[in-house]
Amino acid sequence: MEENRKTDENGKPMVRVPVDDLHAWVKGEVRDIVSLFRDLESIAELGDPSIWVREGEDVKLEFIPCSLEDRVFHKTEGWEYFFMYTTVFIDLGVRFPFTQFECDVLSQLKCAPSQIHPNAWAFIRGFEVLMEYLGQDPLLEGRSLFLLYKSSYKDFKQMYVSVRSPEDQFPFYLDEYLLERFPLHWYAEPVQILGMNKVDKESGLVVDFLEQYLCSKKPLCLNMLRQQHKGLKNLFKMKNEKELSTSNVVKSE
């Protein structure tokens, strides 16, 4: 029996989680993927957890090793922890606790943080930064924007870790009524978004800019926008005015 056990690319054993009614909808590939963060030594490579806390937030978090039996889609007992792909906070600039906008997106999509692809996280975070730079609040009106970023992230599926609050801290992923601020575990039926059927002109400009920039795999940050795109606000304003002007001419004719 042991001789036939599957191994990963590093020769380490892969434990197949038995399929039951709860997880039957999960694809076979995902059921076989074991986290690489299975001991304290590998967890230490992520550094002090405090460096991944959003500036100005008084919260503490812990990363804990996964077991050979853990899978990224598993549901834990109560509110113990949730799974997160490390590339989302290491490479894409997402911080803990999630912003209200990020929580709203996850809740509306009915997706846990590890249930959406890093591509989508890149777009969500880029959208937030761009809206902050333009002096606007990020809104959920165009939720289908968040799955349009098609540049591919690879080799991330084994890079997931358990995230939790220390036992002596109130969990940052719960609200004052002890309700989840976002789904902590995978949903069997997340909201399906296949693309944009209709989008207003301003949202179209945002999508165009983010798709062009994020394809370079350079996460957006405010300092970068201020230094390299000083005329960005005027560009958006000019394009909007041009579109409106053209539309008025067509209407008058």
C-alpha positions as CSV (number, residue, x, y, z in Angstrom):
1,M,0.0,0.0,0.0
2,E,2.7,2.4,1.0
3,E,4.7,1.6,-2.1
4,N,1.9,2.9,-4.3
5,R,1.5,6.2,-2.4
6,K,1.8,9.2,-4.7
7,T,4.7,11.6,-4.2
8,D,5.1,15.3,-5.2
9,E,7.9,16.7,-7.4
10,N,10.2,16.8,-4.3
11,G,9.6,13.1,-3.6
12,K,7.5,13.9,-0.5
13,P,4.4,11.8,0.2
14,M,1.0,13.1,-1.0
15,V,-1.9,12.2,1.1
16,R,-5.2,11.8,-0.7
17,V,-8.1,13.2,1.3
18,P,-11.1,10.9,1.0
19,V,-13.9,12.3,-1.1
20,D,-17.1,12.8,0.9
21,D,-20.3,14.7,0.3
22,L,-18.8,17.9,1.7
23,H,-15.9,18.1,-0.7
24,A,-17.2,16.1,-3.7
25,W,-17.4,19.3,-5.8
26,V,-13.7,20.1,-5.4
27,K,-11.5,19.2,-8.4
28,G,-9.3,16.2,-8.0
29,E,-6.1,18.2,-8.5
30,V,-6.8,20.5,-5.6
31,R,-7.6,17.5,-3.3
32,D,-4.0,16.2,-3.9
33,I,-2.1,19.4,-3.3
34,V,-0.2,19.5,0.0
35,S,1.1,22.8,1.4
36,L,4.9,23.3,1.5
37,F,4.6,25.1,4.9
38,R,4.4,22.0,7.1
39,D,6.9,22.9,9.8
40,L,8.2,25.8,11.9
41,E,11.3,26.1,9.8
42,S,9.3,26.8,6.6
43,I,7.0,29.1,8.5
44,A,10.0,31.1,9.7
45,E,10.9,31.9,6.0
46,L,7.8,34.2,5.9
47,G,9.4,36.5,8.5
48,D,7.8,38.2,11.4
49,P,4.0,38.2,10.8
50,S,3.8,41.8,11.9
51,I,5.4,42.9,8.6
52,W,2.3,41.7,6.8
53,V,0.0,43.8,9.0
54,R,-1.6,46.9,7.4
55,E,-0.1,50.2,8.5
56,G,-2.0,51.8,11.3
57,E,-3.8,48.6,12.3
58,D,-3.4,47.3,15.9
59,V,-3.8,43.6,15.2
60,K,-1.6,40.5,15.6
61,L,-1.6,37.4,13.5
62,E,0.2,34.1,13.4
63,F,1.1,31.7,10.7
64,I,0.9,28.0,11.6
65,P,2.2,24.9,9.8
66,C,-0.2,22.8,7.7
67,S,-0.3,19.1,8.2
68,L,0.0,16.4,5.4
69,E,-3.8,16.0,5.7
70,D,-4.7,19.7,5.4
71,R,-6.0,21.0,2.1
72,V,-6.6,24.6,1.1
73,F,-10.4,24.0,0.8
74,H,-10.8,22.4,4.2
75,K,-13.1,23.9,6.8
76,T,-11.8,24.3,10.3
77,E,-13.6,24.0,13.6
78,G,-15.2,27.3,14.5
79,W,-13.0,30.3,13.7
80,E,-9.6,28.8,14.3
81,Y,-7.9,30.0,11.1
82,F,-8.2,30.4,7.4
83,F,-5.9,29.5,4.5
84,M,-4.1,32.0,2.4
85,Y,-1.7,31.8,-0.6
86,T,1.5,33.4,0.4
87,T,2.0,35.1,-3.0
88,V,-1.0,37.3,-2.3
89,F,0.6,39.1,0.6
90,I,4.3,38.7,-0.4
91,D,4.1,39.7,-4.1
92,L,0.8,41.5,-4.4
93,G,0.8,43.8,-1.4
94,V,-2.3,42.6,0.3
95,R,-2.2,43.1,4.1
96,F,-4.0,42.0,7.2
97,P,-6.6,42.7,8.2
98,F,-8.3,43.0,4.8
99,T,-9.8,46.3,3.9
100,Q,-13.6,46.7,4.1
101,F,-13.6,46.7,0.3
102,E,-11.7,43.4,0.1
103,C,-14.0,41.9,2.6
104,D,-17.0,43.1,0.6
105,V,-15.7,41.6,-2.6
106,L,-15.0,38.2,-1.0
107,S,-18.5,38.2,0.7
108,Q,-20.3,39.2,-2.5
109,L,-18.4,36.6,-4.5
110,K,-19.0,34.0,-1.7
111,C,-15.3,33.1,-1.9
112,A,-12.7,32.5,0.8
113,P,-9.4,34.3,0.4
114,S,-7.7,31.2,-1.1
115,Q,-10.7,30.4,-3.4
116,I,-10.0,33.3,-5.8
117,H,-6.9,33.2,-8.1
118,P,-3.9,35.4,-7.3
119,N,-4.7,37.1,-10.7
120,A,-8.0,38.3,-9.2
121,W,-6.3,39.5,-6.0
122,A,-3.8,41.5,-8.2
123,F,-6.7,43.2,-9.9
124,I,-8.6,43.9,-6.6
125,R,-5.5,45.4,-5.0
126,G,-4.6,47.4,-8.1
127,F,-8.1,48.7,-8.3
128,E,-8.0,49.9,-4.7
129,V,-4.7,51.7,-5.1
130,L,-5.8,53.4,-8.3
131,M,-9.1,54.6,-6.8
132,E,-7.2,55.9,-3.8
133,Y,-4.8,57.8,-6.1
134,L,-7.8,59.2,-8.0
135,G,-9.4,60.3,-4.8
136,Q,-12.4,58.0,-5.2
137,D,-13.9,55.2,-3.1
138,P,-13.7,51.7,-4.5
139,L,-17.2,50.4,-5.2
140,L,-18.6,47.0,-6.0
141,E,-20.8,48.2,-9.0
142,G,-18.5,46.5,-11.5
143,R,-17.7,43.3,-9.6
144,S,-16.9,41.5,-12.9
145,L,-13.8,43.7,-13.3
146,F,-12.0,41.6,-10.8
147,L,-11.7,38.5,-12.9
148,L,-10.4,40.2,-16.1
149,Y,-6.7,40.2,-15.3
150,K,-5.4,37.3,-17.3
151,S,-1.7,37.4,-16.7
152,S,-0.8,34.1,-15.1
153,Y,0.7,33.4,-11.7
154,K,2.3,29.9,-11.6
155,D,3.7,27.6,-9.0
156,F,1.6,29.1,-6.2
157,K,-0.8,26.2,-5.4
158,Q,1.5,24.5,-2.8
159,M,2.3,27.9,-1.2
160,Y,-0.6,28.2,1.2
161,V,-0.4,28.7,4.9
162,S,-2.8,28.8,7.9
163,V,-3.5,32.3,9.2
164,R,-5.0,33.1,12.6
165,S,-5.1,35.5,15.5
166,P,-3.2,34.6,18.7
167,E,-5.3,32.9,21.3
168,D,-5.2,36.0,23.5
169,Q,-6.4,38.3,20.7
170,F,-9.8,38.9,19.3
171,P,-9.9,37.4,15.8
172,F,-9.4,40.2,13.2
173,Y,-11.5,38.2,10.7
174,L,-14.7,38.5,12.9
175,D,-16.8,41.6,13.5
176,E,-18.2,42.8,16.8
177,Y,-21.1,40.4,16.6
178,L,-18.8,37.4,16.1
179,L,-19.8,37.1,12.4
180,E,-17.2,36.4,9.7
181,R,-16.1,39.6,8.0
182,F,-15.6,37.5,4.8
183,P,-16.0,33.7,4.1
184,L,-13.3,31.8,5.9
185,H,-13.7,28.6,4.0
186,W,-14.5,27.6,0.4
187,Y,-18.1,27.8,-0.8
188,A,-19.4,25.0,-3.0
189,E,-21.3,27.5,-5.1
190,P,-19.4,30.8,-5.4
191,V,-20.9,33.6,-7.5
192,Q,-20.0,32.9,-11.1
193,I,-18.7,35.9,-13.1
194,L,-17.8,35.2,-16.7
195,G,-17.1,38.8,-17.9
196,M,-18.5,42.2,-18.4
197,N,-21.6,42.6,-20.5
198,K,-21.9,46.3,-20.0
199,V,-19.5,48.8,-18.4
200,D,-19.6,52.6,-18.2
201,K,-16.8,54.7,-19.7
202,E,-15.0,55.5,-16.5
203,S,-14.9,51.8,-15.5
204,G,-13.6,51.0,-19.0
205,L,-10.7,53.4,-18.5
206,V,-9.9,51.9,-15.2
207,V,-9.9,48.4,-16.7
208,D,-7.7,49.4,-19.7
209,F,-5.1,51.0,-17.4
210,L,-5.0,48.1,-14.9
211,E,-4.8,45.4,-17.6
212,Q,-1.9,47.2,-19.3
213,Y,0.0,47.9,-16.1
214,L,-0.6,44.6,-14.2
215,C,0.5,42.5,-17.2
216,S,4.0,43.7,-16.2
217,K,3.5,41.9,-12.9
218,K,4.4,45.0,-11.0
219,P,1.8,45.5,-8.2
220,L,0.6,49.1,-8.0
221,C,1.4,51.3,-5.1
222,L,0.7,54.9,-4.4
223,N,4.3,56.1,-4.5
224,M,4.8,54.5,-7.9
225,L,1.7,56.2,-9.3
226,R,2.8,59.6,-7.9
227,Q,6.3,59.2,-9.3
228,Q,5.7,57.6,-12.7
229,H,2.1,58.7,-13.5
230,K,1.8,62.3,-12.4
231,G,-0.5,63.1,-15.2
232,L,-2.8,60.1,-14.7
233,K,-5.6,62.1,-13.1
234,N,-5.7,64.6,-16.0
235,L,-5.5,61.7,-18.4
236,F,-8.7,60.1,-17.0
237,K,-10.4,63.5,-16.9
238,M,-9.4,64.3,-20.5
239,K,-10.5,60.9,-21.8
240,N,-13.8,61.2,-20.0
241,E,-14.4,64.7,-21.4
242,K,-13.5,63.5,-24.9
243,E,-15.9,60.6,-24.7
244,L,-18.7,62.9,-23.5
245,S,-17.9,65.4,-26.2
246,T,-18.1,62.7,-28.9
247,S,-21.3,61.4,-27.5
248,N,-22.9,64.8,-27.5
249,V,-21.9,65.4,-31.2
250,V,-23.4,62.1,-32.2
251,K,-26.6,62.9,-30.4
252,S,-26.9,66.4,-31.9
253,E,-26.5,64.9,-35.4
